Each structure stands twice: as structure tokens, then as C-alpha cells.
Amino acid sequence: MNATLRSLARLGLVAAATSTVLFGTTACSLAAVPADSVEEQIVSKLGAQGVSLDNGKADCATDLDATVGASQTCEFHSGGQPVGAVVTVTAVDGDDVSFDITTEPRPVPRALLQDTVRSLVAQNAGVPIDTTTCDGDLAPTTGQAVGCRVTSGEDSIDVRATVTEVQGGLVNFDVEQV
């Protein structure tokens, strides 16, 4: 069984998005780009590339220092999976701040993994699945695996979800019976 988090499929195409934010201030240079402005740019630039952001939002914990080379990692969700958005300042010209946005994979959370495995096994086996329990989150590293137990009625099988590819924020994995 092959599980691709389809809502993340376009993330593999995201190499980098570049954004310039302009601010009208008085005579001094801008010290930081407000977090909400950075979040808007993440949504705008990644959305323009076809990336689906759950609820159309991103979250940055702090403002972005307006210094060339300054970097911070924000987060958004796509298809329920968390994805990092690394924002790095590339140029500052007065109040004009340019930055790159790249995606960074995050672990597939246990709850999402269980739902995906349950759905795939039900679809492929053609039987309703009562419960699916996985041992933990699935790390976004090729070859990493997590064991899961799938139960239908009184029957249970053990399966393993193994990461086959990580590209941008996209985590592809196979699910096979062990």
C-alpha cells in the first residue's frame, strides 16, 4: 500500500519562494518584520505555488529580525500535517525587506499516521477498520518506520509505515503487512 499525503503533493515542487515586504515608517530603518506580515507572505507565496495551507494560515512565533541572514522557522499545516516554513532575510534596503521561504518536513503526527493507515488498509482490504494504533510519530527521514496494529472485529494485523521519500514538506511512505 502506498500512502502519499496527497494534500502535500505540491510541496515537493516548492524549492523556494522569495518575498519582499514594504513598510512605510519614518526616518529610521526597520528593525523587524512583524510576525503577521511574515505569515501573510508565507500564505501568499506558497499559495501562489499551489500549496494548500489548512485554514489558509501560517504561524510565526516572533517577528523576523530585519537583518540580512536572519532566519526563523514558522509553521503551517497541510492535510493535517505540520510543515516548517523557514524564512531567511536576503536583503534589506531601508524599509524594504526581502526574504526567501523554504519548506521543511516535520514528523507525520501519530494521530494523522493512524488515520492514514486505517484509511489505506480499509480501502485495500475492503473491510471496515475498528481501530488503528501506531507506535509513534513517523520521522521525515527516508527509511524511518513506525509499527502499527490494525483491528477489524476480532482480527488484527501488524503493519509498518516506512518513509520512501522526503521532498520539501512532502513525506511519502509505504504501508506493508509484517
Disulfide bonds with the S-S distance in Angstrom:
Cys60-Cys74 2.05
Cys134-Cys148 2.08
